[in-house]
Amino acid sequence: MNNNHINYIELPATDIPTTKKFYTQAFGWSFTDYGETYTAFSNSGVEGGFEKTDSINTGGTLVILHHDDLAKAKDTVMTAGGKITKDIFSFPGGQRFQFTDPNGNELAVWCETSE
């Protein structure tokens, strides 16, 4: 582990089983349960977990994933039960879309602009 590097992200979840199903289907993440109120994820690029909570506060930090094919990633997210909050848009150097997971957490997926 490196000092001062982010090495773990923890997100809230109102429904742990639904959360695991969504992230497994949408992104191929793996999970390890620690009791009924916590599950850790791996195979995501950074380790993290979901902690059971009664409600989700939105508008906080935006976690952004990378994918080479945004259209494919968007379809996979929607098929797994995610809701698109901002459709694919361009910015200098890339494109991205934003979505909410079944808990209401908002995340994004981006890719580089191909020239």
Backbone atoms as SQL, in Angstrom:
CREATE TABLE atoms (id INTEGER PRIMARY KEY, chain TEXT, resi INTEGER, resn TEXT, atom TEXT, x REAL, y REAL, z REAL);
INSERT INTO atoms VALUES
  (1, 'A', 1, 'MET', 'N', 0.835, -1.185, 0.000),
  (2, 'A', 1, 'MET', 'CA', 0.000, 0.000, 0.000),
  (3, 'A', 1, 'MET', 'C', 0.878, 1.245, 0.000),
  (4, 'A', 2, 'ASN', 'N', 0.414, 2.270, -0.675),
  (5, 'A', 2, 'ASN', 'CA', 1.141, 3.527, -0.749),
  (6, 'A', 2, 'ASN', 'C', 0.540, 4.545, 0.201),
  (7, 'A', 3, 'ASN', 'N', 1.399, 5.257, 0.914),
  (8, 'A', 3, 'ASN', 'CA', 0.916, 6.336, 1.771),
  (9, 'A', 3, 'ASN', 'C', 0.221, 7.392, 0.933),
  (10, 'A', 4, 'ASN', 'N', -0.844, 7.945, 1.452),
  (11, 'A', 4, 'ASN', 'CA', -1.582, 9.061, 0.870),
  (12, 'A', 4, 'ASN', 'C', -2.312, 8.725, -0.424),
  (13, 'A', 5, 'HIS', 'N', -2.498, 7.439, -0.746),
  (14, 'A', 5, 'HIS', 'CA', -3.268, 7.028, -1.914),
  (15, 'A', 5, 'HIS', 'C', -4.620, 6.503, -1.447),
  (16, 'A', 6, 'ILE', 'N', -5.661, 6.807, -2.192),
  (17, 'A', 6, 'ILE', 'CA', -6.969, 6.237, -1.874),
  (18, 'A', 6, 'ILE', 'C', -6.893, 4.740, -2.116),
  (19, 'A', 7, 'ASN', 'N', -7.265, 3.946, -1.106),
  (20, 'A', 7, 'ASN', 'CA', -7.201, 2.508, -1.295),
  (21, 'A', 7, 'ASN', 'C', -8.495, 1.799, -0.945),
  (22, 'A', 8, 'TYR', 'N', -9.535, 2.541, -0.566),
  (23, 'A', 8, 'TYR', 'CA', -10.810, 1.912, -0.208),
  (24, 'A', 8, 'TYR', 'C', -11.908, 2.950, -0.322),
  (25, 'A', 9, 'ILE', 'N', -13.039, 2.551, -0.879),
  (26, 'A', 9, 'ILE', 'CA', -14.201, 3.432, -0.996),
  (27, 'A', 9, 'ILE', 'C', -15.378, 2.715, -0.361),
  (28, 'A', 10, 'GLU', 'N', -16.114, 3.419, 0.490),
  (29, 'A', 10, 'GLU', 'CA', -17.275, 2.833, 1.128),
  (30, 'A', 10, 'GLU', 'C', -18.517, 3.621, 0.734),
  (31, 'A', 11, 'LEU', 'N', -19.536, 2.900, 0.277),
  (32, 'A', 11, 'LEU', 'CA', -20.778, 3.501, -0.168),
  (33, 'A', 11, 'LEU', 'C', -21.937, 2.967, 0.673),
  (34, 'A', 12, 'PRO', 'N', -22.997, 3.760, 0.819),
  (35, 'A', 12, 'PRO', 'CA', -24.163, 3.267, 1.543),
  (36, 'A', 12, 'PRO', 'C', -25.035, 2.393, 0.645),
  (37, 'A', 13, 'ALA', 'N', -25.802, 1.504, 1.262),
  (38, 'A', 13, 'ALA', 'CA', -26.726, 0.646, 0.530),
  (39, 'A', 13, 'ALA', 'C', -27.954, 0.393, 1.392),
  (40, 'A', 14, 'THR', 'N', -29.121, 0.573, 0.817),
  (41, 'A', 14, 'THR', 'CA', -30.352, 0.279, 1.551),
  (42, 'A', 14, 'THR', 'C', -30.741, -1.190, 1.421),
  (43, 'A', 15, 'ASP', 'N', -30.191, -1.882, 0.431),
  (44, 'A', 15, 'ASP', 'CA', -30.515, -3.283, 0.173),
  (45, 'A', 15, 'ASP', 'C', -29.249, -3.979, -0.325),
  (46, 'A', 16, 'ILE', 'N', -28.581, -4.705, 0.549),
  (47, 'A', 16, 'ILE', 'CA', -27.310, -5.348, 0.216),
  (48, 'A', 16, 'ILE', 'C', -27.464, -6.393, -0.913),
  (49, 'A', 17, 'PRO', 'N', -28.438, -7.310, -0.857),
  (50, 'A', 17, 'PRO', 'CA', -28.545, -8.297, -1.934),
  (51, 'A', 17, 'PRO', 'C', -28.788, -7.664, -3.315),
  (52, 'A', 18, 'THR', 'N', -29.644, -6.654, -3.388),
  (53, 'A', 18, 'THR', 'CA', -29.906, -5.972, -4.656),
  (54, 'A', 18, 'THR', 'C', -28.658, -5.253, -5.146),
  (55, 'A', 19, 'THR', 'N', -27.914, -4.660, -4.231),
  (56, 'A', 19, 'THR', 'CA', -26.673, -3.963, -4.567),
  (57, 'A', 19, 'THR', 'C', -25.664, -4.933, -5.172),
  (58, 'A', 20, 'LYS', 'N', -25.482, -6.068, -4.530),
  (59, 'A', 20, 'LYS', 'CA', -24.542, -7.070, -5.037),
  (60, 'A', 20, 'LYS', 'C', -24.953, -7.559, -6.421),
  (61, 'A', 21, 'LYS', 'N', -26.229, -7.815, -6.612),
  (62, 'A', 21, 'LYS', 'CA', -26.715, -8.284, -7.909),
  (63, 'A', 21, 'LYS', 'C', -26.446, -7.243, -8.986),
  (64, 'A', 22, 'PHE', 'N', -26.752, -5.963, -8.705),
  (65, 'A', 22, 'PHE', 'CA', -26.555, -4.902, -9.680),
  (66, 'A', 22, 'PHE', 'C', -25.086, -4.788, -10.095),
  (67, 'A', 23, 'TYR', 'N', -24.169, -4.657, -9.134),
  (68, 'A', 23, 'TYR', 'CA', -22.762, -4.444, -9.465),
  (69, 'A', 23, 'TYR', 'C', -22.106, -5.688, -10.071),
  (70, 'A', 24, 'THR', 'N', -22.606, -6.865, -9.744),
  (71, 'A', 24, 'THR', 'CA', -22.118, -8.082, -10.388),
  (72, 'A', 24, 'THR', 'C', -22.546, -8.096, -11.852),
  (73, 'A', 25, 'GLN', 'N', -23.828, -7.806, -12.112),
  (74, 'A', 25, 'GLN', 'CA', -24.340, -7.810, -13.488),
  (75, 'A', 25, 'GLN', 'C', -23.755, -6.675, -14.315),
  (76, 'A', 26, 'ALA', 'N', -23.699, -5.482, -13.747),
  (77, 'A', 26, 'ALA', 'CA', -23.282, -4.310, -14.515),
  (78, 'A', 26, 'ALA', 'C', -21.778, -4.257, -14.746),
  (79, 'A', 27, 'PHE', 'N', -20.983, -4.677, -13.753),
  (80, 'A', 27, 'PHE', 'CA', -19.539, -4.460, -13.840),
  (81, 'A', 27, 'PHE', 'C', -18.682, -5.682, -13.528),
  (82, 'A', 28, 'GLY', 'N', -19.274, -6.796, -13.146),
  (83, 'A', 28, 'GLY', 'CA', -18.505, -8.001, -12.859),
  (84, 'A', 28, 'GLY', 'C', -17.743, -7.973, -11.550),
  (85, 'A', 29, 'TRP', 'N', -18.196, -7.136, -10.601),
  (86, 'A', 29, 'TRP', 'CA', -17.515, -7.068, -9.315),
  (87, 'A', 29, 'TRP', 'C', -17.778, -8.330, -8.504),
  (88, 'A', 30, 'SER', 'N', -16.860, -8.636, -7.572),
  (89, 'A', 30, 'SER', 'CA', -16.988, -9.760, -6.646),
  (90, 'A', 30, 'SER', 'C', -17.241, -9.222, -5.244),
  (91, 'A', 31, 'PHE', 'N', -17.874, -10.043, -4.394),
  (92, 'A', 31, 'PHE', 'CA', -18.251, -9.588, -3.053),
  (93, 'A', 31, 'PHE', 'C', -17.881, -10.588, -1.978),
  (94, 'A', 32, 'THR', 'N', -17.558, -10.057, -0.791),
  (95, 'A', 32, 'THR', 'CA', -17.341, -10.847, 0.410),
  (96, 'A', 32, 'THR', 'C', -18.203, -10.231, 1.501),
  (97, 'A', 33, 'ASP', 'N', -19.116, -11.023, 2.056),
  (98, 'A', 33, 'ASP', 'CA', -20.011, -10.523, 3.101),
  (99, 'A', 33, 'ASP', 'C', -19.326, -10.575, 4.464),
  (100, 'A', 34, 'TYR', 'N', -19.574, -9.537, 5.249),
  (101, 'A', 34, 'TYR', 'CA', -19.130, -9.461, 6.636),
  (102, 'A', 34, 'TYR', 'C', -20.372, -9.190, 7.462),
  (103, 'A', 35, 'GLY', 'N', -21.104, -10.239, 7.757),
  (104, 'A', 35, 'GLY', 'CA', -22.378, -10.099, 8.449),
  (105, 'A', 35, 'GLY', 'C', -23.470, -9.700, 7.473),
  (106, 'A', 36, 'GLU', 'N', -24.616, -9.304, 8.030),
  (107, 'A', 36, 'GLU', 'CA', -25.769, -8.952, 7.205),
  (108, 'A', 36, 'GLU', 'C', -25.787, -7.493, 6.780),
  (109, 'A', 37, 'THR', 'N', -24.915, -6.672, 7.361),
  (110, 'A', 37, 'THR', 'CA', -24.990, -5.232, 7.100),
  (111, 'A', 37, 'THR', 'C', -23.772, -4.665, 6.368),
  (112, 'A', 38, 'TYR', 'N', -22.882, -5.548, 5.896),
  (113, 'A', 38, 'TYR', 'CA', -21.702, -5.047, 5.191),
  (114, 'A', 38, 'TYR', 'C', -21.230, -6.077, 4.170),
  (115, 'A', 39, 'THR', 'N', -20.893, -5.584, 2.977),
  (116, 'A', 39, 'THR', 'CA', -20.272, -6.433, 1.966),
  (117, 'A', 39, 'THR', 'C', -19.131, -5.649, 1.331),
  (118, 'A', 40, 'ALA', 'N', -17.998, -6.309, 1.185),
  (119, 'A', 40, 'ALA', 'CA', -16.835, -5.695, 0.546),
  (120, 'A', 40, 'ALA', 'C', -16.825, -6.092, -0.920),
  (121, 'A', 41, 'PHE', 'N', -16.381, -5.167, -1.782),
  (122, 'A', 41, 'PHE', 'CA', -16.278, -5.497, -3.195),
  (123, 'A', 41, 'PHE', 'C', -14.830, -5.501, -3.645),
  (124, 'A', 42, 'SER', 'N', -14.581, -6.298, -4.688),
  (125, 'A', 42, 'SER', 'CA', -13.261, -6.365, -5.304),
  (126, 'A', 42, 'SER', 'C', -13.469, -6.536, -6.809),
  (127, 'A', 43, 'ASN', 'N', -12.375, -6.579, -7.541),
  (128, 'A', 43, 'ASN', 'CA', -12.408, -6.668, -9.001),
  (129, 'A', 43, 'ASN', 'C', -13.003, -5.395, -9.607),
  (130, 'A', 44, 'SER', 'N', -12.760, -4.259, -8.949),
  (131, 'A', 44, 'SER', 'CA', -13.333, -2.989, -9.394),
  (132, 'A', 44, 'SER', 'C', -12.263, -1.941, -9.705),
  (133, 'A', 45, 'GLY', 'N', -11.015, -2.244, -9.462),
  (134, 'A', 45, 'GLY', 'CA', -9.949, -1.263, -9.656),
  (135, 'A', 45, 'GLY', 'C', -9.486, -0.663, -8.349),
  (136, 'A', 46, 'VAL', 'N', -10.363, -0.611, -7.372),
  (137, 'A', 46, 'VAL', 'CA', -10.045, -0.179, -6.012),
  (138, 'A', 46, 'VAL', 'C', -10.951, -0.981, -5.085),
  (139, 'A', 47, 'GLU', 'N', -10.436, -1.361, -3.943),
  (140, 'A', 47, 'GLU', 'CA', -11.247, -2.122, -2.997),
  (141, 'A', 47, 'GLU', 'C', -12.253, -1.193, -2.331),
  (142, 'A', 48, 'GLY', 'N', -13.359, -1.759, -1.885),
  (143, 'A', 48, 'GLY', 'CA', -14.373, -0.954, -1.213),
  (144, 'A', 48, 'GLY', 'C', -15.455, -1.822, -0.627),
  (145, 'A', 49, 'GLY', 'N', -16.510, -1.159, -0.167),
  (146, 'A', 49, 'GLY', 'CA', -17.604, -1.900, 0.424),
  (147, 'A', 49, 'GLY', 'C', -18.888, -1.101, 0.437),
  (148, 'A', 50, 'PHE', 'N', -19.964, -1.797, 0.762),
  (149, 'A', 50, 'PHE', 'CA', -21.275, -1.198, 0.931),
  (150, 'A', 50, 'PHE', 'C', -21.740, -1.473, 2.353),
  (151, 'A', 51, 'GLU', 'N', -22.142, -0.420, 3.040),
  (152, 'A', 51, 'GLU', 'CA', -22.652, -0.544, 4.396),
  (153, 'A', 51, 'GLU', 'C', -24.150, -0.302, 4.395),
  (154, 'A', 52, 'LYS', 'N', -24.886, -1.183, 5.063),
  (155, 'A', 52, 'LYS', 'CA', -26.347, -1.059, 5.151),
  (156, 'A', 52, 'LYS', 'C', -26.721, 0.220, 5.876),
  (157, 'A', 53, 'THR', 'N', -27.661, 0.958, 5.274),
  (158, 'A', 53, 'THR', 'CA', -28.164, 2.195, 5.852),
  (159, 'A', 53, 'THR', 'C', -29.650, 2.291, 5.551),
  (160, 'A', 54, 'ASP', 'N', -30.333, 3.162, 6.272),
  (161, 'A', 54, 'ASP', 'CA', -31.771, 3.334, 6.050),
  (162, 'A', 54, 'ASP', 'C', -32.081, 4.281, 4.899),
  (163, 'A', 55, 'SER', 'N', -31.154, 5.215, 4.606),
  (164, 'A', 55, 'SER', 'CA', -31.414, 6.184, 3.539),
  (165, 'A', 55, 'SER', 'C', -30.106, 6.591, 2.879),
  (166, 'A', 56, 'ILE', 'N', -30.215, 7.140, 1.671),
  (167, 'A', 56, 'ILE', 'CA', -29.062, 7.569, 0.889),
  (168, 'A', 56, 'ILE', 'C', -29.121, 9.086, 0.743),
  (169, 'A', 57, 'ASN', 'N', -28.025, 9.758, 1.039),
  (170, 'A', 57, 'ASN', 'CA', -27.901, 11.189, 0.776),
  (171, 'A', 57, 'ASN', 'C', -27.193, 11.353, -0.552),
  (172, 'A', 58, 'THR', 'N', -27.793, 12.110, -1.461),
  (173, 'A', 58, 'THR', 'CA', -27.177, 12.299, -2.770),
  (174, 'A', 58, 'THR', 'C', -26.444, 13.632, -2.816),
  (175, 'A', 59, 'GLY', 'N', -25.634, 13.790, -3.866),
  (176, 'A', 59, 'GLY', 'CA', -24.928, 15.050, -4.060),
  (177, 'A', 59, 'GLY', 'C', -23.540, 15.083, -3.447),
  (178, 'A', 60, 'GLY', 'N', -23.023, 13.944, -3.020),
  (179, 'A', 60, 'GLY', 'CA', -21.691, 13.902, -2.439),
  (180, 'A', 60, 'GLY', 'C', -20.636, 13.635, -3.502),
  (181, 'A', 61, 'THR', 'N', -19.605, 12.949, -3.125),
  (182, 'A', 61, 'THR', 'CA', -18.518, 12.601, -4.027),
  (183, 'A', 61, 'THR', 'C', -19.029, 11.728, -5.163),
  (184, 'A', 62, 'LEU', 'N', -18.553, 11.985, -6.376),
  (185, 'A', 62, 'LEU', 'CA', -18.948, 11.205, -7.542),
  (186, 'A', 62, 'LEU', 'C', -17.850, 10.194, -7.853),
  (187, 'A', 63, 'VAL', 'N', -18.172, 8.921, -7.774),
  (188, 'A', 63, 'VAL', 'CA', -17.250, 7.852, -8.153),
  (189, 'A', 63, 'VAL', 'C', -17.388, 7.654, -9.661),
  (190, 'A', 64, 'ILE', 'N', -16.248, 7.642, -10.357),
  (191, 'A', 64, 'ILE', 'CA', -16.259, 7.546, -11.818),
  (192, 'A', 64, 'ILE', 'C', -15.491, 6.302, -12.244),
  (193, 'A', 65, 'LEU', 'N', -16.156, 5.452, -13.017),
  (194, 'A', 65, 'LEU', 'CA', -15.570, 4.234, -13.551),
  (195, 'A', 65, 'LEU', 'C', -15.112, 4.490, -14.984),
  (196, 'A', 66, 'HIS', 'N', -14.248, 3.642, -15.496),
  (197, 'A', 66, 'HIS', 'CA', -13.765, 3.765, -16.874),
  (198, 'A', 66, 'HIS', 'C', -14.246, 2.572, -17.688),
  (199, 'A', 67, 'HIS', 'N', -14.612, 2.813, -18.950),
  (200, 'A', 67, 'HIS', 'CA', -14.958, 1.739, -19.881),
  (201, 'A', 67, 'HIS', 'C', -14.617, 2.203, -21.292),
  (202, 'A', 68, 'ASP', 'N', -14.069, 1.305, -22.103),
  (203, 'A', 68, 'ASP', 'CA', -13.693, 1.652, -23.473),
  (204, 'A', 68, 'ASP', 'C', -14.895, 1.879, -24.388),
  (205, 'A', 69, 'ASP', 'N', -16.051, 1.312, -24.061),
  (206, 'A', 69, 'ASP', 'CA', -17.238, 1.390, -24.908),
  (207, 'A', 69, 'ASP', 'C', -18.408, 1.918, -24.082),
  (208, 'A', 70, 'LEU', 'N', -18.627, 3.234, -24.127),
  (209, 'A', 70, 'LEU', 'CA', -19.666, 3.846, -23.296),
  (210, 'A', 70, 'LEU', 'C', -21.057, 3.331, -23.619),
  (211, 'A', 71, 'ALA', 'N', -21.366, 3.156, -24.895),
  (212, 'A', 71, 'ALA', 'CA', -22.700, 2.673, -25.263),
  (213, 'A', 71, 'ALA', 'C', -22.953, 1.289, -24.657),
  (214, 'A', 72, 'LYS', 'N', -21.959, 0.426, -24.720),
  (215, 'A', 72, 'LYS', 'CA', -22.088, -0.920, -24.137),
  (216, 'A', 72, 'LYS', 'C', -22.235, -0.823, -22.623),
  (217, 'A', 73, 'ALA', 'N', -21.428, 0.009, -21.978),
  (218, 'A', 73, 'ALA', 'CA', -21.503, 0.173, -20.529),
  (219, 'A', 73, 'ALA', 'C', -22.871, 0.710, -20.120),
  (220, 'A', 74, 'LYS', 'N', -23.379, 1.679, -20.866),
  (221, 'A', 74, 'LYS', 'CA', -24.693, 2.256, -20.570),
  (222, 'A', 74, 'LYS', 'C', -25.777, 1.186, -20.668),
  (223, 'A', 75, 'ASP', 'N', -25.755, 0.388, -21.734),
  (224, 'A', 75, 'ASP', 'CA', -26.741, -0.681, -21.891),
  (225, 'A', 75, 'ASP', 'C', -26.661, -1.680, -20.739),
  (226, 'A', 76, 'THR', 'N', -25.454, -2.035, -20.336),
  (227, 'A', 76, 'THR', 'CA', -25.262, -2.983, -19.245),
  (228, 'A', 76, 'THR', 'C', -25.802, -2.428, -17.933),
  (229, 'A', 77, 'VAL', 'N', -25.539, -1.150, -17.667),
  (230, 'A', 77, 'VAL', 'CA', -26.040, -0.503, -16.455),
  (231, 'A', 77, 'VAL', 'C', -27.574, -0.527, -16.435),
  (232, 'A', 78, 'MET', 'N', -28.194, -0.161, -17.552),
  (233, 'A', 78, 'MET', 'CA', -29.664, -0.137, -17.612),
  (234, 'A', 78, 'MET', 'C', -30.251, -1.535, -17.484),
  (235, 'A', 79, 'THR', 'N', -29.648, -2.527, -18.133),
  (236, 'A', 79, 'THR', 'CA', -30.123, -3.909, -18.052),
  (237, 'A', 79, 'THR', 'C', -30.039, -4.428, -16.622),
  (238, 'A', 80, 'ALA', 'N', -29.008, -4.006, -15.890),
  (239, 'A', 80, 'ALA', 'CA', -28.821, -4.451, -14.505),
  (240, 'A', 80, 'ALA', 'C', -29.731, -3.716, -13.530),
  (241, 'A', 81, 'GLY', 'N', -30.437, -2.677, -13.986),
  (242, 'A', 81, 'GLY', 'CA', -31.370, -1.970, -13.108),
  (243, 'A', 81, 'GLY', 'C', -30.964, -0.569, -12.732),
  (244, 'A', 82, 'GLY', 'N', -29.886, -0.049, -13.326),
  (245, 'A', 82, 'GLY', 'CA', -29.480, 1.331, -13.066),
  (246, 'A', 82, 'GLY', 'C', -30.350, 2.298, -13.851),
  (247, 'A', 83, 'LYS', 'N', -30.396, 3.546, -13.387),
  (248, 'A', 83, 'LYS', 'CA', -31.159, 4.589, -14.069),
  (249, 'A', 83, 'LYS', 'C', -30.200, 5.681, -14.528),
  (250, 'A', 84, 'ILE', 'N', -30.255, 6.036, -15.800),
  (251, 'A', 84, 'ILE', 'CA', -29.381, 7.066, -16.356),
  (252, 'A', 84, 'ILE', 'C', -29.865, 8.431, -15.878),
  (253, 'A', 85, 'THR', 'N', -28.966, 9.200, -15.264),
  (254, 'A', 85, 'THR', 'CA', -29.314, 10.548, -14.792),
  (255, 'A', 85, 'THR', 'C', -28.778, 11.621, -15.729),
  (256, 'A', 86, 'LYS', 'N', -27.682, 11.343, -16.430),
  (257, 'A', 86, 'LYS', 'CA', -27.137, 12.222, -17.468),
  (258, 'A', 86, 'LYS', 'C', -26.671, 11.326, -18.595),
  (259, 'A', 87, 'ASP', 'N', -27.294, 11.489, -19.752),
  (260, 'A', 87, 'ASP', 'CA', -26.932, 10.660, -20.900),
  (261, 'A', 87, 'ASP', 'C', -25.506, 10.996, -21.344),
  (262, 'A', 88, 'ILE', 'N', -24.976, 10.214, -22.247),
  (263, 'A', 88, 'ILE', 'CA', -23.597, 10.400, -22.720),
  (264, 'A', 88, 'ILE', 'C', -23.402, 11.824, -23.214),
  (265, 'A', 89, 'PHE', 'N', -22.375, 12.476, -22.693),
  (266, 'A', 89, 'PHE', 'CA', -22.029, 13.832, -23.120),
  (267, 'A', 89, 'PHE', 'C', -20.520, 13.934, -23.246),
  (268, 'A', 90, 'SER', 'N', -20.081, 14.901, -24.048),
  (269, 'A', 90, 'SER', 'CA', -18.654, 15.105, -24.292),
  (270, 'A', 90, 'SER', 'C', -18.102, 16.210, -23.413),
  (271, 'A', 91, 'PHE', 'N', -16.832, 16.093, -23.095),
  (272, 'A', 91, 'PHE', 'CA', -16.072, 17.132, -22.408),
  (273, 'A', 91, 'PHE', 'C', -14.667, 17.076, -22.986),
  (274, 'A', 92, 'PRO', 'N', -13.837, 18.090, -22.786),
  (275, 'A', 92, 'PRO', 'CA', -12.488, 18.058, -23.378),
  (276, 'A', 92, 'PRO', 'C', -11.734, 16.793, -22.960),
  (277, 'A', 93, 'GLY', 'N', -11.430, 15.953, -23.936),
  (278, 'A', 93, 'GLY', 'CA', -10.665, 14.736, -23.676),
  (279, 'A', 93, 'GLY', 'C', -11.477, 13.480, -23.494),
  (280, 'A', 94, 'GLY', 'N', -12.796, 13.589, -23.464),
  (281, 'A', 94, 'GLY', 'CA', -13.557, 12.365, -23.251),
  (282, 'A', 94, 'GLY', 'C', -15.058, 12.533, -23.318),
  (283, 'A', 95, 'GLN', 'N', -15.735, 11.473, -22.917),
  (284, 'A', 95, 'GLN', 'CA', -17.181, 11.430, -22.822),
  (285, 'A', 95, 'GLN', 'C', -17.542, 10.654, -21.564),
  (286, 'A', 96, 'ARG', 'N', -18.764, 10.895, -21.050),
  (287, 'A', 96, 'ARG', 'CA', -19.228, 10.108, -19.917),
  (288, 'A', 96, 'ARG', 'C', -20.742, 10.154, -19.835),
  (289, 'A', 97, 'PHE', 'N', -21.272, 9.255, -18.989),
  (290, 'A', 97, 'PHE', 'CA', -22.668, 9.308, -18.583),
  (291, 'A', 97, 'PHE', 'C', -22.720, 9.074, -17.088),
  (292, 'A', 98, 'GLN', 'N', -23.827, 9.470, -16.473),
  (293, 'A', 98, 'GLN', 'CA', -24.014, 9.286, -15.041),
  (294, 'A', 98, 'GLN', 'C', -25.274, 8.471, -14.814),
  (295, 'A', 99, 'PHE', 'N', -25.276, 7.709, -13.714),
  (296, 'A', 99, 'PHE', 'CA', -26.402, 6.834, -13.410),
  (297, 'A', 99, 'PHE', 'C', -26.557, 6.694, -11.904),
  (298, 'A', 100, 'THR', 'N', -27.733, 6.228, -11.500),
  (299, 'A', 100, 'THR', 'CA', -27.926, 5.847, -10.108),
  (300, 'A', 100, 'THR', 'C', -28.068, 4.339, -10.041),
  (301, 'A', 101, 'ASP', 'N', -27.515, 3.769, -8.973),
  (302, 'A', 101, 'ASP', 'CA', -27.659, 2.341, -8.723),
  (303, 'A', 101, 'ASP', 'C', -29.016, 2.106, -8.040),
  (304, 'A', 102, 'PRO', 'N', -29.385, 0.872, -7.739),
  (305, 'A', 102, 'PRO', 'CA', -30.685, 0.620, -7.122),
  (306, 'A', 102, 'PRO', 'C', -30.872, 1.289, -5.752),
  (307, 'A', 103, 'ASN', 'N', -29.794, 1.707, -5.102),
  (308, 'A', 103, 'ASN', 'CA', -29.888, 2.396, -3.820),
  (309, 'A', 103, 'ASN', 'C', -30.100, 3.895, -3.969),
  (310, 'A', 104, 'GLY', 'N', -29.788, 4.438, -5.151),
  (311, 'A', 104, 'GLY', 'CA', -29.846, 5.881, -5.362),
  (312, 'A', 104, 'GLY', 'C', -28.475, 6.536, -5.368),
  (313, 'A', 105, 'ASN', 'N', -27.380, 5.769, -5.191),
  (314, 'A', 105, 'ASN', 'CA', -26.031, 6.317, -5.307),
  (315, 'A', 105, 'ASN', 'C', -25.790, 6.715, -6.757),
  (316, 'A', 106, 'GLU', 'N', -25.239, 7.907, -6.989),
  (317, 'A', 106, 'GLU', 'CA', -24.930, 8.327, -8.349),
  (318, 'A', 106, 'GLU', 'C', -23.455, 8.082, -8.642),
  (319, 'A', 107, 'LEU', 'N', -23.176, 7.434, -9.766),
  (320, 'A', 107, 'LEU', 'CA', -21.832, 7.169, -10.250),
  (321, 'A', 107, 'LEU', 'C', -21.775, 7.577, -11.715),
  (322, 'A', 108, 'ALA', 'N', -20.591, 7.529, -12.299),
  (323, 'A', 108, 'ALA', 'CA', -20.423, 7.857, -13.707),
  (324, 'A', 108, 'ALA', 'C', -19.497, 6.846, -14.355),
  (325, 'A', 109, 'VAL', 'N', -19.576, 6.779, -15.683),
  (326, 'A', 109, 'VAL', 'CA', -18.651, 5.973, -16.483),
  (327, 'A', 109, 'VAL', 'C', -18.127, 6.875, -17.571),
  (328, 'A', 110, 'TRP', 'N', -16.809, 6.838, -17.806),
  (329, 'A', 110, 'TRP', 'CA', -16.191, 7.722, -18.812),
  (330, 'A', 110, 'TRP', 'C', -15.277, 6.916, -19.718),
  (331, 'A', 111, 'CYS', 'N', -14.940, 7.524, -20.854),
  (332, 'A', 111, 'CYS', 'CA', -13.920, 6.988, -21.748),
  (333, 'A', 111, 'CYS', 'C', -13.211, 8.175, -22.419),
  (334, 'A', 112, 'GLU', 'N', -12.018, 7.901, -22.912),
  (335, 'A', 112, 'GLU', 'CA', -11.257, 8.909, -23.629),
  (336, 'A', 112, 'GLU', 'C', -11.915, 9.178, -24.963),
  (337, 'A', 113, 'THR', 'N', -11.745, 10.370, -25.495),
  (338, 'A', 113, 'THR', 'CA', -12.217, 10.683, -26.835),
  (339, 'A', 113, 'THR', 'C', -11.274, 10.050, -27.830),
  (340, 'A', 114, 'SER', 'N', -11.828, 9.274, -28.746),
  (341, 'A', 114, 'SER', 'CA', -10.972, 8.687, -29.787),
  (342, 'A', 114, 'SER', 'C', -10.846, 9.686, -30.923),
  (343, 'A', 115, 'GLU', 'N', -9.633, 9.929, -31.319),
  (344, 'A', 115, 'GLU', 'CA', -9.367, 10.916, -32.369),
  (345, 'A', 115, 'GLU', 'C', -9.008, 10.202, -33.654);
